[in-house]
Amino acid sequence: MSPTIIDAMRSGGLFRTLQPRRYGGSEAGVTEFFDSQIEIAAADMSTGWLFGVMGVLAFHLALFPAEAQSDVWDANPDALMASSYMQTGKAIAVAGGYELSGRWRFASGADYADWFMLGARVERDGVTEPVIFLVPRDDVTILPTWRAAGLRGTGSQDLAIERCFVPAHRIHGIKERFLGMSPGLEVNRGPLYRIPLPQMLLRVVSVPAIGALRSGLTALIDHNAIRTDIAGQRVAANPEVQFTVGDVAADVDAMLAVLHHGVGQLSAAAAEGRDLPLQTRMILRLQASRTADRCCHLMHRIFVAAGASGLTSDAPFGRLLADIQASRQHAANQFQPFAQSLGASLLGVETEDSLL
């Protein structure tokens, strides 16, 4: 991604959409956040992706202890963060905190990040549990490994750390997050931060596909408006093309409705100070994680309907298909385990599931 784009997004306050007001952030509603992400992704999916996966980390930092928030935002309220929640780090307890080492993959926006959130497992109270560490850029080596076929502008590089010290207040446990006991809630009391973090994380990697698909549909309509086939017939009069355009348009609208309904449920429950039932959270999770797969199939149909003339590099169809397919590869968009977990719960089979 061009630094000009990152600087424009930063100076425009986009990355501070979910930042607490006490640090000058917007503390905006999640509907506004995801609608913004769709609009940006419709212009360029990599940019929309970075807006989401970096912008949501302001939400996550708000759940860390207040001291960790001060470490980042007292010095620079516009600080950018990147993350890799993969539990590939190794942490050893030392006086006052932990010694962290490891290598992580897919840290989108790494080249522009001031801080990183990285996953590891630690032993606390005799139990080994997954946690997220907050680490400054100076302690992290960024490895230029991102050579992808799609979402090329996200710069989702590998990261490496060799024995850096992380004070105890710069960790956030997944268990305490699941139980709604995040220490940051003591200072950030707005209902926004009562929304379960996984529901946010799942959507920031699936919602951009809706924006890209919408862009593909608009491009297909424009592309076929005056195009004729090899027989000299108007492509716009082709029943298959008409069916594709109508079917995709309806599905885009349906996905937006599902997104807004789900986000509305999450926001209402947070505002009322209640937890949604676990099965409801499972349904909302599955709805989010299926989005990229659905968009991938629909974008492929658009690609086919664009015909041979859509293969030119001047046309957006190949790029959009590659970008959406790349998002489909994200671990959070592998929806099958989430469907299985929901099915098991509905069938009365007990499962342990904290990614809710």
C-alpha positions in Angstrom: 0.0 0.0 0.0 1.3 3.4 -0.9 2.3 5.5 2.2 0.2 8.3 0.7 -2.9 6.2 1.2 -2.0 5.2 4.7 -1.2 8.8 5.7 -4.5 10.0 4.2 -6.4 7.4 6.2 -4.5 8.2 9.4 -4.9 12.0 9.0 -8.6 11.6 8.2 -9.0 9.7 11.5 -10.3 6.5 9.9 -8.1 4.3 12.1 -9.5 6.0 15.2 -13.2 5.1 14.4 -13.3 2.6 17.3 -10.8 4.4 19.6 -12.2 5.5 23.0 -13.3 9.1 23.2 -11.0 9.7 26.2 -8.1 9.4 23.8 -9.8 11.6 21.1 -11.2 8.7 19.1 -14.7 8.6 17.6 -15.9 5.6 19.6 -18.4 5.2 16.7 -21.0 2.5 16.3 -20.1 -0.7 14.7 -22.6 -0.3 11.9 -20.9 2.9 10.9 -17.5 1.2 11.1 -18.5 -1.8 8.8 -20.4 0.4 6.4 -17.3 2.5 6.0 -15.2 -0.6 5.4 -17.5 -1.7 2.6 -17.3 1.7 0.9 -13.5 1.7 1.1 -13.3 -1.9 -0.1 -15.5 -1.0 -3.0 -12.8 1.4 -4.2 -10.0 -1.0 -3.4 -10.3 -4.2 -1.3 -6.7 -4.1 0.1 -7.4 -0.6 1.4 -10.7 -1.7 2.9 -9.0 -4.7 4.5 -6.3 -2.5 6.2 -8.9 0.0 7.4 -10.7 -2.9 9.1 -7.9 -5.2 10.5 -5.8 -2.2 11.7 -8.8 -0.1 12.8 -10.3 -2.8 14.9 -7.2 -3.0 17.0 -8.2 0.3 18.6 -11.2 -1.6 19.9 -9.0 -4.4 21.1 -6.5 -2.1 22.8 -9.5 -0.6 24.7 -9.9 -4.0 26.4 -6.2 -4.1 27.6 -5.3 -2.8 31.0 -5.5 1.0 31.2 -1.7 1.2 31.6 -1.2 -0.5 28.2 -3.6 1.9 26.6 -1.5 4.8 28.0 1.7 3.2 26.8 0.4 3.5 23.2 -1.9 6.5 23.1 -0.4 8.9 25.6 2.7 9.2 23.3 0.8 9.1 20.0 -3.0 9.0 19.8 -2.7 8.3 16.1 -0.5 5.2 16.6 -1.2 2.4 14.2 -1.2 -1.3 15.2 -1.0 -4.5 13.3 -1.6 -8.1 14.6 -1.1 -11.8 14.2 -3.2 -13.7 16.7 -1.6 -17.0 15.7 -0.6 -18.8 18.9 3.0 -19.3 17.6 4.9 -17.2 20.2 6.8 -18.7 23.1 6.5 -16.8 26.4 8.5 -17.4 29.6 7.5 -15.8 32.8 10.2 -13.5 34.3 10.2 -10.8 36.9 7.5 -8.2 36.1 6.3 -9.8 32.9 7.3 -12.2 30.2 10.1 -12.9 27.7 8.6 -13.3 24.3 10.1 -15.0 21.2 8.6 -16.4 18.0 7.6 -15.9 14.4 4.2 -14.9 13.2 2.6 -14.8 9.8 0.1 -12.5 8.0 0.5 -9.2 9.9 -1.5 -7.0 7.6 -0.1 -3.4 7.5 3.0 -4.4 9.3 5.2 -1.9 7.5 3.3 1.0 8.9 2.6 -0.3 12.4 3.9 1.4 15.6 2.8 -1.5 17.8 1.9 -5.1 17.3 -0.6 -7.5 19.0 0.8 -11.1 18.9 -0.5 -14.4 20.1 1.3 -16.8 22.4 0.5 -19.2 25.2 1.4 -18.6 28.9 1.0 -20.4 32.1 -1.0 -18.5 34.7 -2.3 -19.9 37.9 -1.1 -23.4 36.9 -3.1 -23.3 33.6 -1.7 -22.8 30.1 -3.9 -20.4 28.2 -3.7 -18.3 25.0 -3.0 -14.6 25.4 -2.3 -11.6 23.2 0.9 -9.6 23.8 1.3 -5.9 23.0 4.8 -5.2 21.6 6.4 -1.9 20.3 7.8 -1.9 16.8 11.4 -1.6 18.0 11.2 -5.1 19.4 9.9 -6.6 16.2 11.7 -7.6 13.0 9.5 -7.3 9.9 10.2 -9.9 7.2 9.2 -9.0 3.6 7.4 -12.2 2.8 4.1 -10.9 1.3 4.1 -12.0 -2.3 0.4 -12.9 -2.8 -1.8 -13.4 -5.8 -4.6 -11.3 -4.2 -4.9 -8.5 -1.6 -1.4 -7.6 -2.6 -1.6 -4.1 -1.1 -2.2 -5.4 2.4 1.5 -6.0 3.1 0.7 -9.0 5.4 4.3 -9.6 6.3 5.8 -12.2 8.6 7.2 -11.0 12.0 9.9 -12.3 14.2 11.0 -11.5 17.8 14.0 -12.9 19.7 13.7 -12.6 23.5 12.0 -9.3 24.1 10.6 -8.3 27.5 6.9 -7.6 27.7 5.6 -6.1 31.0 2.6 -8.0 32.6 0.2 -5.1 31.9 0.7 -5.5 28.1 -1.1 -8.8 27.8 -4.8 -9.6 27.3 -6.1 -13.1 28.1 -8.6 -14.8 25.7 -10.3 -16.4 28.7 -11.0 -13.1 30.4 -12.2 -11.7 27.1 -14.6 -14.6 26.7 -15.9 -14.1 30.2 -16.5 -10.4 29.7 -13.9 -9.5 32.3 -11.4 -7.6 30.2 -9.5 -5.1 32.4 -10.0 -2.2 30.0 -13.7 -2.2 30.7 -13.0 -0.6 34.0 -12.1 2.6 32.2 -13.9 2.2 28.9 -17.5 1.9 30.0 -19.2 2.6 26.7 -21.5 -0.1 25.4 -19.3 -0.4 22.3 -16.6 -2.3 24.2 -19.1 -4.8 25.6 -19.5 -6.4 22.1 -17.6 -9.7 21.9 -14.2 -9.0 20.2 -14.3 -12.2 18.0 -17.6 -10.9 16.4 -15.6 -7.8 15.4 -12.5 -9.8 14.2 -14.6 -12.2 12.1 -16.3 -9.3 10.2 -13.3 -7.2 9.5 -11.9 -10.0 7.3 -15.2 -10.9 5.6 -17.0 -7.6 5.1 -14.4 -6.3 2.5 -15.5 -9.0 0.1 -19.0 -7.4 0.0 -17.5 -4.1 -1.1 -15.4 -5.7 -3.7 -18.3 -7.8 -5.0 -20.5 -4.7 -5.2 -17.7 -3.0 -7.2 -17.5 -6.1 -9.5 -21.3 -6.0 -10.1 -21.2 -2.3 -11.0 -18.2 -2.9 -13.4 -20.1 -5.8 -15.0 -23.2 -3.6 -15.7 -21.0 -0.9 -17.2 -18.9 -3.4 -19.2 -21.9 -5.1 -20.8 -24.0 -1.9 -21.4 -22.9 -1.6 -25.0 -20.9 -4.7 -25.6 -21.8 -7.2 -28.3 -20.9 -10.9 -28.6 -19.2 -12.6 -31.6 -22.5 -12.9 -33.3 -23.1 -9.1 -33.0 -25.9 -9.5 -30.4 -26.1 -7.2 -27.4 -24.7 -9.0 -24.3 -27.1 -7.1 -22.1 -29.9 -9.0 -23.8 -28.3 -12.4 -22.9 -30.6 -14.2 -20.4 -27.6 -15.8 -18.6 -25.9 -12.4 -18.1 -29.2 -10.9 -17.0 -29.7 -13.7 -14.5 -26.2 -13.2 -13.1 -26.6 -9.5 -12.7 -30.0 -9.9 -11.0 -29.0 -12.8 -8.8 -25.8 -11.1 -7.6 -27.6 -7.8 -6.9 -30.1 -9.6 -4.7 -27.4 -11.5 -2.9 -25.4 -8.3 -2.2 -28.5 -6.8 -0.6 -29.1 -10.0 1.4 -25.6 -10.0 2.8 -25.9 -6.4 3.8 -29.2 -7.1 5.5 -27.6 -10.0 7.4 -24.6 -7.9 8.4 -26.8 -5.0 9.7 -29.2 -7.4 11.5 -26.3 -9.2 13.2 -24.5 -6.0 14.2 -27.8 -4.6 15.4 -28.3 -7.6 17.7 -24.7 -7.3 19.1 -25.1 -3.5 19.6 -28.5 -3.8 21.3 -27.3 -6.5 23.7 -24.2 -4.4 24.6 -26.3 -1.3 25.2 -28.7 -3.2 27.4 -25.9 -4.8 29.4 -26.8 -8.3 28.6 -25.0 -11.2 26.9 -26.5 -12.9 23.8 -27.0 -16.6 24.2 -24.1 -18.7 23.0 -26.1 -20.3 20.2 -27.1 -16.9 18.9 -23.4 -15.8 19.0 -22.6 -19.0 17.1 -25.2 -18.2 14.4 -23.8 -14.6 14.1 -20.3 -16.0 13.8 -21.3 -18.5 11.1 -23.1 -15.8 9.1 -20.0 -13.6 9.2 -17.5 -16.4 8.3 -19.6 -17.6 5.3 -19.5 -14.2 3.6 -16.2 -14.4 1.8 -17.0 -17.9 0.4 -20.3 -16.6 -0.9 -18.7 -13.6 -2.4 -16.1 -15.7 -4.0 -18.6 -17.8 -5.9 -20.6 -14.8 -7.0 -17.5 -12.9 -8.2 -16.5 -16.0 -10.3 -19.9 -15.8 -12.0 -19.3 -12.1 -12.7 -15.9 -12.9 -14.1 -17.4 -15.5 -16.5 -20.2 -13.0 -17.5 -17.5 -10.4 -18.4 -16.4 -12.6 -21.2 -13.0 -12.6 -23.0 -12.9 -8.8 -23.1 -13.0 -8.8 -19.3 -9.5 -10.4 -19.2 -7.7 -7.2 -20.0 -5.6 -5.8 -17.2 -7.6 -2.5 -17.7 -10.7 -4.3 -16.5 -11.1 -5.0 -12.7 -12.6 -8.5 -12.8 -9.4 -10.6 -12.5 -8.1 -8.4 -9.6 -11.4 -8.4 -7.8 -11.7 -12.2 -8.1 -8.1 -12.6 -6.8 -8.7 -10.3 -3.9 -11.9 -12.0 -2.8 -10.4 -15.4 -3.2 -7.4 -14.3 -1.0 -9.8 -13.2 1.7 -11.6 -16.6 1.5 -8.3 -18.2 2.4 -8.1 -16.5 5.8 -8.5 -18.9 8.7 -11.5 -17.0 10.1 -13.3 -17.5 6.8 -13.0 -21.3 6.9 -16.6 -21.5 8.0 -17.1 -25.3 8.2 -15.8 -25.8 11.8 -18.1 -23.0 12.9 -21.1 -24.7 11.2 -20.1 -28.0 12.9 -19.8 -26.3 16.3 -23.3 -24.7 15.9 -24.8 -28.0 14.8 -23.3 -29.9 17.7 -24.7 -27.3 20.1 -28.2 -27.4 18.6 -28.0 -31.2 18.8 -27.2 -31.1 22.5 -23.5 -32.2 22.2 -21.3 -30.3 24.6 -18.4 -28.5 23.0 -15.8 -26.0 24.3 -15.7 -22.9 22.2 -14.3 -19.5 23.3 -14.1 -17.9 19.9 -17.5 -16.2 20.3 
